[in-house]
Amino acid sequence: MIDPTGTGSVRFAIVGTGFAGTCTLWHLVQRLVNPLRPAPPSPVNVTIVTIEQARENGPGFAYAADNVEVAHRCNNQASTMAIHDDDFVDWMAASKPWLVRDHPELVLETHPGIDLDTWQPDGEEFYPRALFGLYLRQRFQETVERARRHGLTVEQYVRHEVVDGHSANGFFSLTVRSLDNASELRLDRLDRVVLSTGHWQPRAAGGLTGHPGYILSPYPPARMRAAVAERARCRRDHGERPRVFVRGMGPSGVDAIMSLCDEGDFTYTDDGHVASYRPAAPGAGHPPHVVAGSRSGFFPPVRGPLADYEMRYLTAERLAAMRREHHGYLRIEPILELLDADLRYATGGALGWPDVVAPPYGSAREKLEHDLGASDRNVVHTIVLKARRLRFYRHLTPSDKIHYDRTLDTHFIRTAVPLPVANGEKLRALLDVGVLSTVRLGYGAAEAVEAEDDGFRVTYRTGAGEAERLHVDCVVRAGAQDFAMHRHPSPLFRNLLRRGEILAHEEGGQATGGLGLAPGGGLRVLRQEGGLRVRSSHLASFGSPVRFWQNEHNFAAAFVEAAELIADDWLEAAVAAGTRSTAAGTDAVAEDLVGAETRR
């Protein structure tokens, strides 16, 4: 355990305190205060600084109260969503009296019609993201309190953003700006910094820039609905039904659909399944016609328990042998051939990789119906998920990585990251009542959405592959993450790139997007030094800013694993600090920033 009474010092900074940042804080404090760990040669003062743009720490953007609604579900079972072990389920059980009293709607969303007195958390269920946000907020607060009880210093800056950073005299410095009054302060002499800032939303491009009907994100949902309502008012004034195009049919697209249809009600069967959807009463106005579209034109598969199937062809052993034969690299075509062999073996020859690329269904409604009937034995999802978890992407040749990014990742993501059964049932009900319809945009290079004088024109593909056009009043962008670093909206990332403190990831001489990490399996970023790309002594990052995270690590357990790596590295820094004297000088914090905005 670290003894905080000495003259040695070490300073850590966590930029972004959502799921990734909260994981990092918890695992760091767990190591620093663990009495079973050997103490450093001499005591050391530890300071942990956290910086978050939101008003509270823990939920981050994805789970913040303003960005989620009751119908927005986690995409993973509760047993896999935690900062450690089965902690989320344990927290729900311990918090049951409070949750039932203050947030019954979050329980009833997952367990409709249940007697709340008899409710017990189910690790296999998918709970609202708002509930997971409450968990993260409480765990963050508890971890700060635990750290302070053990003599660690924790400085929290909420409603602040980091706008710049640079290496200086063997340490790192960050410039932090208040989002309330624009005042700035500098945090100096930082030994380690982690960038855990999550997804970003690039600006609209081309003719869509600044168009009032082009909505960059479905979050916060209240802002999205207000923008849609403003655009749709003239339609309703003429007794016409407004039409909204949701671009993206993955989890964010489903969230957008649920938010746009929230004025109506779902009905349920006695055993808790969705039976139908009742649109809002006519007095509420003409409900929007929501059109969802993506390149494939299909929603992700409906998630059920994984099928009982062990990979026979695409295995870790086979991949290792292939790497030995090709100087450490893998080629994507042999991998797809092995994946195809597993799919055909598991389905008796009925399905293969071509059926993942182009699912053999006439419509999204037809595929949903099939998925809901087969959700207890979804062998295709199981095999593609297991293939993705083999983490073959990192070993692909540079040219194959680029090919994967451009043409293959969409199929893996769409198949391996499925929907909860409840969301599948809701989408089916919305399709059946005519509130929702779907289109396939196709995989061509042409832009599918173009601005018109009174709205937008969406070009989609018919079942025969012919181009058709659809006029819509609004467009909600709910697509995949943009990894182009030069389009990152954060002044911090722009300045770090300009200074060479971070570098864009490159493969085969091409910038594929995201941050470049130093080789060797760690999470330190690459920086520019004397014309060379070298490992940063201070900066690390994981999660959305890292390009290959989506390909290999886009699940909760991977965040925990990364947080543990960061915590181990920082613990070593704390132990090393116990052997050196405190350098002269300390950080100065502006007087007007100590108080409501800066909590120590």
C-alpha positions in Angstrom: 0.0 0.0 0.0 1.2 3.5 -0.8 2.1 5.6 2.3 1.0 9.2 1.4 3.0 10.9 4.2 6.4 11.1 2.5 8.2 13.8 0.5 8.2 11.9 -2.8 5.3 12.9 -5.1 3.5 11.6 -8.2 0.6 13.2 -10.1 -1.8 11.5 -12.4 -4.6 12.9 -14.7 -7.7 11.2 -16.1 -9.2 13.2 -19.0 -12.8 12.1 -19.4 -14.6 10.3 -16.5 -17.2 8.2 -18.3 -17.0 4.4 -18.2 -13.3 4.3 -19.3 -12.2 7.0 -16.9 -14.2 5.6 -14.0 -12.7 2.1 -14.6 -9.2 3.7 -14.6 -9.8 5.5 -11.3 -11.3 2.5 -9.5 -8.5 0.1 -10.5 -5.8 2.7 -9.8 -7.1 3.4 -6.3 -7.6 -0.3 -5.7 -3.9 -0.8 -6.3 -2.7 2.2 -4.4 -4.6 1.4 -1.2 -4.3 -2.4 -1.3 -2.5 -3.4 2.0 -1.3 -6.6 0.4 0.8 -4.8 -2.2 4.4 -4.0 -1.2 5.1 -0.4 -0.3 7.7 1.7 -2.1 11.1 2.3 -0.5 9.8 5.6 1.0 6.4 7.2 1.4 5.0 9.1 -1.6 2.3 11.8 -2.0 -0.2 10.8 -4.7 -2.4 13.3 -6.5 -5.1 12.2 -8.9 -6.7 14.8 -11.1 -9.9 14.2 -13.1 -11.3 16.5 -15.8 -14.8 16.0 -17.2 -16.9 18.2 -19.5 -20.3 17.1 -18.0 -21.7 18.3 -14.6 -21.0 15.1 -12.9 -18.4 12.3 -13.0 -19.1 8.7 -13.8 -21.8 8.4 -16.5 -19.9 10.2 -19.3 -21.7 11.0 -22.5 -23.1 7.5 -23.2 -24.9 7.1 -19.9 -25.6 10.7 -18.8 -29.1 11.5 -17.8 -29.5 14.1 -20.5 -28.4 11.7 -23.2 -30.5 8.7 -22.4 -34.1 7.8 -22.0 -35.8 4.8 -20.3 -36.1 3.0 -23.6 -32.4 3.2 -24.4 -30.9 -0.2 -23.4 -27.4 -1.3 -22.7 -26.2 -3.5 -25.6 -24.7 -6.1 -23.3 -26.0 -8.3 -20.5 -25.7 -6.9 -17.0 -23.3 -9.6 -16.0 -20.8 -8.3 -18.6 -21.3 -4.6 -17.7 -19.2 -3.6 -14.7 -16.0 -1.9 -13.7 -14.9 -5.2 -12.1 -16.3 -8.7 -11.7 -20.1 -8.8 -11.4 -20.2 -5.5 -9.7 -23.2 -4.0 -11.7 -25.5 -6.8 -10.7 -24.2 -6.7 -7.1 -24.8 -3.0 -7.0 -28.4 -3.4 -8.3 -29.1 -6.0 -5.6 -27.7 -3.8 -2.8 -29.5 -0.7 -4.2 -32.8 -2.4 -4.7 -34.8 -0.4 -2.0 -33.6 2.9 -3.4 -34.1 1.9 -7.1 -37.6 0.6 -6.5 -38.5 3.7 -4.6 -36.9 6.4 -6.8 -36.4 4.8 -10.2 -39.1 2.1 -10.7 -39.3 2.9 -14.4 -35.8 1.7 -14.9 -36.6 -1.7 -13.5 -40.0 -2.0 -15.2 -38.5 -1.2 -18.6 -36.6 -4.5 -18.5 -39.2 -6.4 -16.4 -42.6 -5.0 -17.5 -45.4 -5.9 -15.2 -43.2 -7.4 -12.5 -44.1 -7.0 -8.8 -41.3 -4.6 -7.7 -41.2 -6.1 -4.3 -40.1 -9.5 -5.7 -37.7 -8.1 -8.3 -34.1 -9.5 -8.3 -31.5 -8.3 -10.8 -30.9 -10.7 -13.6 -27.3 -10.9 -15.0 -28.6 -12.1 -18.4 -30.9 -9.1 -18.9 -30.3 -5.8 -20.7 -31.0 -2.8 -18.4 -31.5 0.9 -19.4 -28.3 2.9 -19.9 -29.7 5.4 -17.4 -29.5 2.7 -14.7 -25.9 1.9 -15.6 -25.2 5.7 -15.5 -26.5 5.8 -11.9 -24.1 2.9 -11.1 -21.1 4.6 -12.6 -21.9 7.9 -10.8 -22.1 6.2 -7.4 -19.0 4.1 -7.9 -17.0 7.1 -9.0 -18.0 9.1 -5.8 -17.3 6.1 -3.6 -13.9 5.6 -5.1 -13.0 9.3 -4.6 -14.1 9.0 -0.9 -12.1 5.8 -0.5 -8.9 7.4 -2.0 -9.2 10.4 0.4 -9.7 8.2 3.4 -6.4 6.6 2.6 -4.6 10.0 2.3 -4.6 10.3 -1.5 -5.4 13.8 -3.0 -8.1 13.8 -5.6 -8.8 17.0 -7.6 -12.0 17.0 -9.6 -12.7 19.5 -12.4 -16.3 19.2 -13.7 -17.7 21.4 -16.4 -14.1 21.8 -17.7 -12.4 20.7 -20.9 -8.7 20.2 -21.6 -7.7 22.4 -24.5 -4.0 21.8 -24.8 -1.1 19.8 -23.5 2.7 19.4 -23.8 5.7 17.7 -22.4 7.9 19.9 -20.2 11.0 19.1 -18.1 10.3 15.4 -17.7 6.6 15.9 -16.9 3.4 16.8 -18.8 1.3 19.9 -18.6 -2.4 20.4 -19.4 -4.3 23.6 -20.0 -7.9 23.4 -18.7 -10.8 25.7 -19.5 -14.0 26.2 -17.6 -17.1 25.7 -19.7 -19.0 28.1 -17.4 -16.8 31.2 -17.5 -14.0 30.4 -20.0 -11.3 31.0 -17.4 -8.2 28.8 -17.8 -5.6 27.1 -15.5 -2.6 25.0 -16.1 -2.0 21.6 -14.5 1.8 21.1 -14.3 4.2 18.3 -13.3 1.9 15.5 -14.3 3.7 12.1 -14.4 1.0 10.2 -16.3 -2.1 11.2 -18.3 -4.8 9.0 -19.9 -7.1 10.2 -22.6 -10.4 8.5 -22.0 -12.6 10.9 -23.9 -15.0 8.6 -25.7 -16.7 9.0 -29.1 -16.7 12.3 -30.9 -19.1 13.9 -33.4 -17.4 15.4 -36.5 -19.0 18.4 -38.2 -21.3 17.9 -41.1 -19.6 18.0 -44.5 -20.3 19.5 -47.9 -23.8 20.9 -48.6 -25.1 19.6 -45.3 -23.0 22.0 -43.2 -25.2 24.2 -41.2 -28.5 22.9 -42.6 -31.1 23.2 -39.8 -32.7 19.9 -40.6 -29.5 17.9 -40.5 -29.1 16.6 -36.9 -25.6 15.5 -36.1 -26.6 13.1 -33.3 -29.6 11.5 -31.7 -28.2 12.7 -28.3 -29.4 14.4 -26.3 -32.8 13.1 -27.5 -34.7 16.2 -26.3 -32.6 18.4 -28.6 -33.1 16.0 -31.5 -36.9 15.9 -31.0 -37.0 19.7 -30.7 -35.1 20.1 -34.0 -37.4 17.6 -35.7 -40.5 19.3 -34.3 -39.3 22.7 -35.6 -38.8 21.3 -39.1 -42.0 19.3 -39.1 -44.3 22.1 -38.0 -45.1 23.4 -41.4 -46.0 19.9 -42.6 -48.3 19.4 -39.6 -49.9 22.9 -40.2 -51.0 21.6 -43.7 -52.3 18.3 -42.2 -49.3 16.4 -43.7 -47.2 13.7 -42.0 -43.6 14.7 -41.5 -40.9 12.3 -42.5 -37.6 11.8 -40.7 -34.7 9.8 -42.0 -32.5 8.1 -39.4 -29.1 7.3 -41.1 -27.8 4.2 -39.3 -29.6 1.1 -38.1 -27.2 0.1 -35.3 -27.7 0.8 -31.6 -27.6 4.6 -31.9 -30.1 4.4 -34.8 -32.4 2.2 -32.6 -32.1 4.8 -29.9 -33.1 7.6 -32.3 -36.1 5.6 -33.5 -37.3 4.9 -29.9 -36.9 8.6 -29.0 -38.8 9.8 -32.1 -41.7 7.3 -31.3 -41.9 8.0 -27.6 -45.3 9.7 -27.7 -46.9 6.4 -28.4 -47.1 3.3 -26.1 -46.1 -0.3 -26.4 -48.4 -3.0 -25.1 -47.1 -6.2 -23.6 -48.2 -9.8 -23.3 -48.6 -11.4 -19.9 -45.1 -12.8 -20.0 -43.5 -9.4 -20.7 -43.0 -9.5 -24.5 -44.0 -6.6 -26.8 -47.4 -7.1 -28.3 -48.0 -4.0 -30.3 -47.5 -0.2 -30.6 -50.2 2.4 -30.1 -49.4 5.8 -31.8 -50.2 8.9 -29.8 -53.7 10.2 -29.9 -54.6 12.4 -32.9 -54.7 15.5 -30.7 -50.9 15.2 -30.3 -50.4 15.9 -34.1 -49.4 13.8 -37.0 -46.7 11.4 -35.7 -43.6 11.4 -37.9 -43.0 8.7 -40.4 -39.5 7.4 -39.4 -37.4 5.9 -42.2 -34.3 4.1 -41.1 -31.5 3.3 -43.5 -28.0 1.9 -43.7 -25.7 0.4 -46.3 -27.1 -3.1 -45.7 -30.7 -2.1 -44.9 -30.9 -4.5 -41.9 -30.9 -4.0 -38.2 -28.3 -6.0 -36.2 -29.4 -9.5 -35.2 -31.5 -10.0 -32.1 -29.3 -11.1 -29.2 -30.0 -14.3 -27.4 -27.8 -16.7 -25.4 -24.7 -17.7 -27.4 -25.1 -21.0 -29.2 -23.2 -24.0 -27.9 -20.5 -24.0 -30.6 -16.8 -24.3 -30.4 -14.8 -23.0 -33.4 -13.4 -25.9 -35.5 -11.6 -24.1 -38.3 -11.0 -20.5 -37.3 -9.1 -21.1 -34.1 -6.3 -19.3 -32.2 -4.0 -22.2 -33.0 -4.7 -22.0 -36.7 -4.1 -18.2 -36.7 -0.8 -18.7 -34.8 0.4 -21.2 -37.4 -0.6 -18.9 -40.2 1.4 -16.1 -38.6 4.5 -18.3 -38.4 4.2 -19.0 -42.1 3.9 -15.4 -43.0 6.5 -13.6 -40.9 4.1 -12.6 -38.2 1.3 -11.3 -40.4 -2.1 -12.6 -41.3 -4.0 -12.2 -44.6 -7.8 -11.6 -44.5 -8.9 -13.9 -47.3 -7.7 -17.1 -45.6 -9.4 -15.9 -42.4 -12.7 -15.4 -44.2 -12.4 -18.9 -45.7 -11.9 -20.4 -42.3 -14.8 -18.4 -40.9 -17.0 -19.5 -43.8 -16.1 -23.1 -43.1 -17.2 -22.7 -39.4 -20.5 -21.1 -40.5 -21.3 -23.8 -43.0 -20.3 -26.6 -40.6 -22.5 -25.1 -37.8 -25.5 -24.6 -40.1 -25.3 -27.8 -42.1 -24.2 -25.9 -45.2 -27.1 -23.6 -45.1 -25.2 -20.3 -44.4 -21.7 -19.0 -45.0 -19.8 -15.8 -45.0 -21.6 -14.5 -48.2 -24.9 -14.6 -46.2 -23.3 -12.4 -43.5 -22.3 -9.8 -46.1 -25.8 -10.0 -47.8 -28.3 -11.5 -45.4 -30.8 -13.7 -47.4 -33.9 -11.7 -46.5 -36.2 -9.6 -48.5 -36.6 -6.9 -45.9 -35.6 -5.7 -42.4 -39.0 -6.9 -41.1 -38.4 -10.4 -42.5 -35.0 -10.6 -40.9 -36.3 -9.3 -37.5 -39.0 -12.0 -37.5 -36.4 -14.7 -38.2 -34.0 -13.3 -35.6 -36.7 -13.1 -32.9 -37.7 -16.7 -33.6 -34.0 -17.9 -33.5 -32.7 -15.6 -30.7 -32.1 -18.6 -28.4 -29.8 -20.3 -30.8 -28.2 -17.6 -32.9 -25.2 -19.6 -34.2 -24.2 -17.0 -36.9 -23.9 -14.3 -34.3 -22.0 -16.6 -32.0 -19.5 -17.6 -34.6 -18.9 -14.0 -35.9 -18.6 -12.8 -32.3 -16.0 -15.5 -31.5 -14.1 -14.7 -34.6 -13.9 -11.1 -33.7 -12.8 -11.9 -30.2 -9.7 -13.7 -31.7 -8.3 -10.2 -32.3 -6.9 -11.1 -35.6 -7.1 -7.5 -36.9 -3.9 -6.4 -35.2 -1.9 -9.0 -37.2 -3.3 -8.2 -40.6 -1.0 -6.8 -43.3 -1.3 -3.1 -43.7 -3.1 -3.4 -47.0 -5.5 -5.9 -45.5 -6.2 -3.7 -42.5 -7.2 -0.9 -44.9 -9.4 -3.4 -46.8 -11.0 -4.6 -43.6 -11.7 -1.0 -42.4 -13.3 0.0 -45.7 -15.3 -3.0 -46.6 -15.5 -5.7 -44.0 -15.7 -4.1 -40.5 -19.3 -3.1 -41.2 -20.4 -6.7 -41.6 -18.5 -7.9 -38.5 -20.0 -5.0 -36.4 -23.5 -5.5 -37.7 -23.4 -9.2 -36.9 -21.4 -9.4 -33.7 -23.0 -6.4 -31.8 -26.7 -7.3 -31.8 -29.9 -6.0 -30.2 -31.6 -7.0 -27.0 -34.8 -9.1 -27.7 -37.0 -6.3 -26.4 -35.6 -3.8 -28.9 -36.2 -6.3 -31.7 -39.8 -6.7 -30.6 -40.3 -3.0 -30.5 -38.9 -2.4 -33.9 -41.2 -5.1 -35.3 -44.2 -3.5 -33.7 -43.3 -0.1 -35.2 -42.9 -1.6 -38.6 -46.2 -3.4 -38.4 -48.1 -0.2 -37.5 -46.5 1.8 -40.3 -44.7 4.3 -38.1 -41.3 2.9 -39.2 -40.0 1.8 -42.5 -36.5 0.9 -43.8 -34.4 1.4 -46.9 -31.1 0.0 -48.1 -28.5 2.6 -49.2 -26.1 0.2 -50.7 -22.3 0.1 -50.6 -21.6 2.5 -53.5 -19.4 5.6 -53.1 -22.1 8.1 -53.9 -23.4 10.3 -51.1 -26.9 9.0 -50.1 -28.2 12.3 -48.6 -28.4 15.6 -50.4 -29.9 18.9 -49.2 -32.9 20.4 -51.1 -34.7 23.6 -50.7 -37.3 22.2 -48.4 -35.6 19.2 -46.9 -33.4 16.4 -48.2 -33.2 13.8 -50.9 -32.2 10.3 -49.9 -31.1 7.9 -52.6 -31.6 4.3 -51.8 -31.5 0.9 -53.6 -34.5 -1.3 -54.4 -34.5 -5.0 -54.0 -33.5 -5.2 -57.7 -30.6 -2.8 -57.1 -32.1 0.2 -58.8 -31.7 3.7 -57.5 -34.8 5.4 -56.0 -35.2 8.7 -54.3 -37.1 9.7 -51.2 -37.9 13.2 -49.9 -37.5 13.7 -46.1 -37.9 16.7 -43.9 -35.1 15.9 -41.4 -32.0 13.7 -41.2 -30.7 12.3 -38.0 -27.1 11.0 -38.2 -26.8 7.9 -36.1 -23.9 6.1 -37.9 -20.6 4.7 -37.0 -17.7 6.5 -35.3 -15.5 8.8 -37.5 -11.9 8.0 -36.8 -10.3 10.8 -38.9 -8.2 12.7 -36.3 -8.0 15.8 -38.5 -11.8 16.1 -38.1 -11.8 15.7 -34.3 -13.7 18.6 -32.8 -11.7 18.8 -29.6 -9.1 21.6 -29.3 -7.1 19.2 -27.1 -6.6 16.6 -29.9 -6.0 19.3 -32.5 -3.3 20.9 -30.4 -1.7 17.6 -29.4 -1.5 16.6 -33.0 0.0 20.0 -33.9 2.6 19.6 -31.2 3.4 16.0 -32.1 2.4 14.8 -28.7 0.0 12.3 -30.4 0.1 10.9 -33.9 -2.5 9.5 -36.2 -2.4 5.7 -36.6 -0.7 4.6 -39.9 -0.7 1.3 -41.7 1.3 0.9 -44.9 2.0 4.7 -45.1 -1.7 5.5 -44.9 -3.4 7.3 -42.0 -6.3 4.9 -41.2 -7.6 7.1 -38.4 -7.5 7.1 -34.6 -4.5 7.5 -32.3 -1.3 5.6 -32.9 -0.2 3.5 -30.0 3.4 2.4 -29.3 4.0 -1.3 -30.3 4.4 -3.9 -27.6 0.9 -4.3 -26.4 0.8 -1.3 -24.0 -1.5 1.7 -24.2 1.1 4.5 -24.5 0.6 6.7 -27.5 3.2 7.5 -30.1 4.7 11.0 -30.3 7.0 12.8 -32.7 10.6 13.3 -31.4 13.4 14.4 -33.7 11.8 13.0 -36.8 11.0 9.7 -35.1 7.8 8.1 -33.9 8.6 7.2 -30.3 6.7 5.9 -27.2 5.3 8.7 -25.0 6.6 8.8 -21.5 3.4 10.3 -20.2 0.3 9.9 -22.4 -1.8 6.8 -22.8 -5.3 6.2 -24.3 -7.9 3.5 -24.8 -11.4 3.3 -26.0 -12.9 5.2 -28.9 -9.9 7.4 -29.8 -8.0 4.3 -30.7 -8.7 3.1 -34.3 -8.5 -0.7 -33.7 -10.6 -0.5 -30.6 -13.8 -1.0 -32.6 -12.3 -3.9 -34.4 -11.1 -5.9 -31.4 -12.1 -4.3 -28.1 -15.6 -2.8 -28.4 -17.0 -4.6 -25.3 -17.1 -3.8 -21.6 -14.5 -6.4 -20.4 -11.9 -4.9 -22.8 -12.3 -1.5 -21.0 -11.7 -3.1 -17.7 -8.6 -4.9 -19.0 -7.2 -1.6 -20.4 -7.9 0.2 -17.1 -6.0 -2.5 -15.3 -3.0 -2.0 -17.6 -3.1 1.7 -17.0 -3.4 1.2 -13.2 -0.4 -1.2 -13.2 1.7 1.2 -15.1 0.8 4.1 -12.8 1.4 2.0 -9.7 4.9 1.5 -10.9 5.3 5.2 -11.3 4.1 5.8 -7.8 6.6 3.2 -6.5 9.4 4.8 -8.4 8.4 8.2 -7.0 9.1 6.9 -3.6 12.8 6.8 -4.4 13.2 10.3 -5.6 12.8 13.7 -3.8 10.0 16.0 -4.6 10.9 18.5 -7.3 10.7 22.1 -6.4 7.5 24.0 -7.0 3.9 23.0 -7.0 0.9 23.8 -9.2 -1.0 27.0 -8.7 -4.7 27.0 -9.1 -6.5 30.2 -9.8 -8.4 31.4 -6.8 -11.7 31.9 -8.7 -11.6 28.2 -9.8 -11.6 26.8 -6.3 -15.1 26.1 -5.2 -18.2 25.0 -7.0 -16.4 24.2 -10.3 -13.2 22.8 -8.8 -13.8 20.2 -6.0 -10.8 19.0 -4.0 
